[in-house]
């Protein structure tokens, strides 16, 4: 049958599109309900269309303050984890030292360890050190669990690099710093960027580790969890939709720039 033959040829594509639609369904629901005007405290049932929440996204007390705090922590955690993770990746790939295998294995423990275990361990550490729970304890905790993801992304990129390119740069009288900035870093940049983006997303989204080590500090995920107990303001959907659209825009811009570079190389 022609239809069955057509279906077999495009089965993988259809399955991929259905999977993508399933993954994006929660984002679609969040976007739709950002234009809702509920009668009660909970934004779970569609009542009527309204753009009031979009006109006043900070209309809920303390919501934008917690959002700003989460963004600050995510940015600094991304910077710290990316810098440390990049250096660790180069050290693990380029240098041989004692316990190299053990260090490489330990780096991946936070990825395999349940978050609640890591959260409780970090809380115990901070309490034994007499540290005051708040911004800095959250930041340290986020850098620690984001580090593994950065090392994974950057290490894979560094391992695939051709060392002959750096040798050629040195043969052309480039110094160590010049070789790193003009040859090594541009080649490793995609892996570093991937690790940084993953760190930002994980840090901004984290709740369990943050909740254990936050003290009286309230981040945006904690604010959303607390609001769900009393009522869910529409502004939460607005912020979620805005973050999703910014992420999609960032991906589209990266794709356009990548296509332009490929055309220029061709």
C-alpha positions in Angstrom: 0.0 0.0 0.0 1.3 3.5 -0.8 0.3 4.9 2.6 2.1 2.1 4.5 5.2 2.6 2.4 5.0 6.4 3.0 4.6 5.7 6.7 7.6 3.4 6.9 9.8 5.9 5.2 8.8 8.7 7.6 8.3 6.7 10.8 11.4 8.0 12.5 10.5 11.6 11.7 6.9 11.2 12.8 8.0 9.6 16.1 10.5 12.4 16.7 7.9 15.1 16.0 5.4 13.4 18.4 8.0 13.1 21.1 8.9 16.8 20.7 5.2 17.7 20.9 4.9 15.7 24.1 7.9 17.4 25.6 6.7 20.9 24.6 3.1 20.3 25.8 3.7 21.6 29.4 5.3 24.8 27.9 2.2 25.3 25.8 -0.1 24.9 28.8 2.0 27.4 30.8 1.8 29.9 28.0 -1.9 29.5 27.5 -2.6 29.9 31.2 -0.4 33.0 31.4 -3.3 34.8 29.6 -5.9 33.4 32.0 -7.8 35.4 34.6 -8.9 33.0 37.4 -11.7 33.7 39.8 -10.0 32.2 42.8 -6.4 31.9 44.0 -5.5 28.9 41.9 -4.7 29.2 38.2 -5.7 25.6 37.3 -9.0 26.2 35.3 -9.5 28.4 32.3 -11.9 31.3 33.0 -11.4 34.1 30.5 -8.7 35.6 28.4 -6.8 38.5 29.9 -3.4 40.3 29.5 -3.4 41.8 32.9 -0.6 39.6 34.2 1.6 40.4 31.3 1.1 44.1 31.9 2.1 43.8 35.6 4.5 40.7 35.8 5.8 42.0 39.2 2.4 42.4 40.6 2.9 39.6 43.2 4.9 40.7 46.2 8.5 39.4 46.4 8.2 37.4 43.2 10.5 39.6 41.1 12.9 39.9 44.0 13.2 36.1 44.2 13.6 36.0 40.4 16.4 38.5 40.5 18.1 36.5 43.2 17.9 33.3 41.2 19.3 35.0 38.1 22.2 36.4 40.1 23.0 33.0 41.6 22.7 31.2 38.3 25.0 33.7 36.6 27.7 33.5 39.2 27.4 29.7 39.6 27.7 29.4 35.8 30.9 31.6 35.8 32.5 29.7 38.7 31.5 26.2 37.4 32.6 27.0 33.8 36.0 28.4 34.8 36.8 25.6 37.3 35.3 22.9 35.0 37.3 24.0 32.0 40.5 23.9 33.9 39.7 20.5 35.4 38.8 19.2 31.9 42.1 20.3 30.4 44.0 18.8 33.4 42.3 15.5 33.1 42.9 15.2 29.3 46.3 16.8 28.9 48.2 15.8 32.0 49.0 12.5 33.7 49.2 12.4 37.5 48.6 10.1 40.4 45.0 9.3 41.1 43.9 10.7 37.8 41.4 7.9 37.3 40.0 8.4 40.8 39.7 12.1 40.4 37.9 11.6 37.0 35.5 9.1 38.7 34.8 11.4 41.7 34.0 14.3 39.4 30.9 12.4 38.1 29.6 11.4 41.5 27.3 14.5 41.9 25.6 13.5 38.6 24.8 10.0 39.9 24.1 10.9 43.5 20.5 11.7 44.4 20.0 15.4 45.0 18.6 15.0 48.5 21.7 13.1 49.6 24.0 15.8 48.2 21.8 18.5 49.7 21.9 16.9 53.2 25.7 16.4 52.9 26.3 20.1 52.0 24.0 21.3 54.8 25.9 19.2 57.3 29.2 20.6 56.0 28.0 24.2 56.3 26.6 23.7 59.8 29.8 22.1 61.0 31.8 25.0 59.5 29.4 27.5 61.3 28.5 29.1 58.0 25.4 31.2 57.9 22.9 29.8 55.4 22.0 32.2 52.6 23.2 33.5 49.3 26.8 32.3 49.6 25.9 28.8 50.7 23.5 28.4 47.8 26.1 29.7 45.4 28.8 27.3 46.7 26.3 24.4 46.5 25.3 25.3 42.9 28.9 25.5 41.7 29.6 22.1 43.2 26.9 20.2 41.5 27.2 22.2 38.2 30.9 21.4 38.0 30.3 17.8 36.9 28.2 18.8 34.0 30.7 21.4 32.8 33.6 18.8 33.0 31.5 16.3 31.1 30.8 18.7 28.2 34.3 20.3 28.0 36.2 17.1 28.5 34.4 15.5 25.5 35.3 18.5 23.4 39.0 18.6 24.5 39.4 14.9 23.9 38.3 15.3 20.2 40.7 18.2 19.6 43.6 17.5 17.1 46.9 18.3 18.9 48.6 18.9 15.6 46.8 22.2 15.3 48.5 23.5 18.4 51.8 22.1 17.3 51.4 23.9 14.0 50.7 27.2 15.9 53.9 26.7 17.9 55.8 26.0 14.7 54.7 29.3 13.4 56.3 31.0 16.5 53.0 31.5 18.5 53.6 31.6 22.3 51.7 29.5 24.8 49.2 32.3 25.6 48.7 33.1 21.9 48.2 29.5 21.0 45.7 29.0 23.7 43.7 32.1 22.9 43.7 31.8 19.1 43.7 28.0 18.6 42.8 26.0 21.7 40.1 28.2 23.1 38.1 28.7 19.9 38.1 24.9 19.3 37.0 24.2 22.8 34.4 27.0 22.8 31.4 24.9 21.8 31.9 22.5 24.7 32.5 25.4 27.1 29.4 27.1 25.9 27.3 23.9 26.2 28.6 23.4 29.8 27.9 27.0 30.7 24.3 26.9 29.3 23.6 23.6 31.1 25.0 25.1 34.4 22.8 28.2 34.1 19.7 26.1 33.5 20.4 23.6 36.3 21.2 26.4 38.8 18.2 28.5 38.0 15.9 25.5 38.1 17.3 23.8 41.3 15.0 23.4 44.3 16.1 20.5 46.5 19.7 21.5 47.1 18.7 25.2 47.4 15.9 24.4 49.8 18.3 22.6 52.2 21.0 25.3 52.1 19.0 28.6 51.7 18.1 29.4 55.2 15.7 32.3 55.0 16.7 33.2 51.5 14.0 32.6 48.9 14.9 31.8 45.2 12.3 31.7 42.4 11.8 27.9 42.5 11.2 28.2 46.2 8.8 31.0 45.7 6.9 29.0 43.2 6.7 26.0 45.6 5.5 28.3 48.4 2.9 29.9 46.2 1.5 26.5 45.2 0.6 26.0 48.8 -1.5 29.2 49.0 -2.4 29.9 45.4 -0.7 30.1 42.1 -0.6 33.7 40.6 -0.8 34.0 36.9 2.5 36.0 36.9 4.4 32.7 37.6 3.1 31.5 34.2 4.2 34.8 32.6 7.8 34.5 33.9 7.9 30.8 32.8 6.7 31.7 29.3 9.2 34.6 29.1 12.1 32.4 30.1 11.0 29.7 27.6 10.7 32.2 24.7 14.1 33.7 25.6 15.7 30.2 25.5 14.0 29.5 22.1 15.2 32.8 20.8 18.8 32.1 21.9 18.8 28.7 20.2 17.4 30.3 16.9 20.1 33.0 17.0 22.8 30.4 17.6 21.5 28.3 14.7 21.5 31.3 12.3 25.0 32.3 13.3 26.2 28.7 12.9 24.6 28.5 9.4 26.3 31.7 8.4 29.7 30.5 9.5 29.2 27.2 7.6 28.3 29.1 4.5 31.4 31.4 4.8 33.6 28.3 5.3 32.1 26.7 2.2 
